[in-house]
Every structure is written in structure tokens, then in C-alpha cells.
Amino acid sequence: MKDDPALSEGDVNRSPLRAAWRAGLSEETIALLDEDERYFLHQSLSTPCLDVIERAEGATLIDIEGRRILDFHGNSVHQLGHGHPRVVAAIKAELDRLPFSPRRYTNRTAIELARRLAELAPGDLGKVLFAPSGAAAIGMALKLARYATGRHKTLSMWDAFHGANLDTISVGGEALFRANLGPMMPGSEHLPPLHLAERFFGPDRPFERFADYIDYVLSVQGDVATLIAEPMRWTTVEPPPPDFWPRVRESCNRTGTLLIFDEIPSCLARSGTMFVYEQAGATPDILVIGKGLGGGIMPMAAIIADTRLDVAPQAALGHYTHEKSPVGCAAALATLDVIAEEGLVQRARDLGEEGLTRLADLKARHAVIRDVRGCGCYFGVEIGGDGQAAANALADKLLYACLERGLSFKLGGGNIVTLCPPLTIAQEEFASAFATLDKSLSALHL
């Protein structure tokens, strides 16, 4: 686990720098933030809020003071930016036609989306269920794995995040979400964090040794229903070597364990392929997608399962009221259309190459940058320091220095600047974000 578990996921919103940021806001903004805290239950990563957003368009957030903020965070939902006109038009049209579909019925829009997703997913993934959130979709995937295998154990990784529901934090590994909650879901077994393979398995072929360890655990347990993981750790932008997942896939096949890939934040073109698992060399038995599926507007998620897993017709895997939301499905169909028609898979690759070139230049000029990495149009900038706490503090300073200049991003793992822009971003906006990062580093003498 991290030196400070509270910093292992997301930003720190009770640091001294947050208080200093708040002091510089207008009286109206502070009053609204106080009102927010008055009525909402306080929780980590959400309270106190950073600012009050009035509008959003494309790659930009606009707060109530009129400040424009380039959104390189977006909770990973904004592949198409904010308020893409095609998505908005599709939602409005469906609201006029069929605003809600009771669960005992189906509708053309939901059927069409299921077909499109089944055709998009490589391999034998051809059966679909929708859910109103990524965490709910993970829950459906876990239930399906139990029905299909007759087993209940799960194998997942410490430090992973699969959602904030009680079942998803059981298979997740973030201390922030699990602490002080008592017993987790029975059968939830954990592996070392994937991104810390060298720490646990040594510098000599660490991922090969990790794959061997997974094979041993699956073999000795003998009754694991599923191994659930991100094909690439999204929080810190760290994919394993290309031969890792194929070896794990073989171990799952041999032991009758289903492989679930969580691509809730990484799906739909952002990685330079429609799905990250296309680059991982292994096809999961169940793929979980979400976030950007709703076009950055509607809450939409889905599981796409191997056709052989249609084994629970008498069970309720999801049973959600908005299971086949026509409005949500219309937003998702418009999203898929825009990705195809605007060439956003290739756009992610092109922006990815440009972004890594710009980051390599920053790394050469700023000693505080320990590493830069990326996957398609998603980037990680590792901030170094004299120990983890010092690195975290420097990253926190950099966050607020960039916010002052109109650039928002997420900090992952305490000290990883993650840059997640819309794939539709204008070229000049994309370039300006890296210029802002450069200016902020220089202003902090880093």
C-alpha cells in the first residue's frame, strides 16, 4: 500500500493549498460552496468542492466568475468534450419520442446500442446488459461470474479501483474506500498492486514472476470465479508489458476462472483503440465499460460478455429501473457515431504522439519530472521528490499553480499528474495546456 493511503486515489481537497485557493474566490462563490457543504453529506474527494461551475462547452469549464478552465480531468467521461451537439440533439429527440421504457419492455434504441457494442468488441463478446453506473455494471459482472462458474471467490489487486459500492470496494483495493467499514464481501482475495510488481517480485523479470504467482494462486485456490483487473492501471497510467495479460489469460483458461476487464474510464477510443484490451493481447470473458458511453451527459455503463455466458435467464443480474433507458442509449449511439465519423480513434493516436513529445521536452527542462508516459490521448507525469510525501506535496502545488492559470487535471497516486483531454479538443487548446504546465513548473522553480 502507499505510504499515505488517503492519497492513493484522487486529489487532496483539505490541504492548506485548498484553503488558500478558497480564500481567493469571490464572495458569491464562497457562499455557494458553503451552501453545498450545508446540504450535502460530507465525503472525501467531494467536500469541500473546488469551485462552482456555471457552464461547460467543448474542452472548457466556465465558473460563475467567468473563469475559463481547460478540463483535462473530466472524470474520464468527456471523450467528445462537454455538450457535444450531436449528443445533445439525440437526447432531445429521444425525450420527445420515448423518455422512459419500463423494464418489462424493450425499445429500438436499446436494441440498436446492444448490437453496436457487440459488433465493436473484438472476440466472442456478444451479450450485453446496461446499467446506470460503472459500479453497478461491475456488480453485474461479478454476479454473472458466480452464476457461470458456480464459485464465489474473486481475485483482484490491492490499490485498484472498481467503484465505490460495497461490493466493488470489496474487490477494489483503495484503503480510502475500504477503511473503517468492517467485513467486506466474502471470498474477496487480493494480489499485490500491478504497478508495484518490481517491489514485490524483484527487478529480474517482475511481471513474468507476477504472472507465475497469479497462476499459482489460481491453481492452489482452485475455486476462483473471476480475476478482475484494469488492463492498464488508469490512475497512474501504467500498462504492464505486452506478454503479461496473455499469460494470465492462459492461467484463467486452465483453471476455469473468468477474466473481467474493467475499462470504465478507458473505453471508447481514448487509448488509441476502442478498448485498451485490444492492446493487451488478451480478450476478457466480460468487459465492463462506462463513463464516456453516455457522451459525457447521461449516466451509462454496460457489460459485454462472451456469448457462452448467457447462463442465468432465471436470475436478476441487474434489474435496474433504467436498465434500457432510451435517452441514455440515444446518447450512447450518438457517441459511437461521433467517434466513427470524426475519426477519434486515430485522433487519440495523433494527439498521443504530440503530447508525449511535448512532455518529453518538459521532462528535459524540469528536474522535478521523474517520468512521462501515455496511452493514446491520456498522459501521466510522475512528479519526483525526496520521498513520497514530498512528491505528493510538490504535485499538489503544481495542481493549484495550473488551476490559477486555467488548467484542471487529476492527481493519481498522490504524485501523478494525469492529463485526460477530450478527443475533440482544438489543436490550440491542446498545445496551450502543455504551455500552462510548463509555465506553472517554471513559476514554482521546479
Secondary structure, DSSP 8 states (H G I E B T S, - for coil): --SSGGGSSS--SSSHHHHHHHHTS-HHHHHHHHHHHHHS---TTTSS-S--EEEEEBTEEEETT--EEEEE-GGG--TT-BS-HHHHHHHHHHHHH-S---TT---HHHHHHHHHHHHHSSSSEEEEEEESSHHHHHHHHHHHHHHHHS--EEEEETT----SSHHHHHH---HHHHTTS----TTEEEE--GGGHHHHH-SSSHHHHHHHHHHHHHHHH--EEEEEE-SSBTTTTB---TTHHHHHHHHHHHHT-EEEEEETTTTTTTTSSSSTHHHHT---SEEEE-GGGGTTTS--EEEEEEGGG---TTS-S---TTTT-HHHHHHHHHHHHHHHHTTHHHHHHHHHHHHHHHHHHHHHH-TTEEEEEESSS-EEEEE--SSHHHHHHHHHHHHHHHHHTTEEEEEETTTEEEE---TT--HHHHHHHHHHHHHHHHHTT-
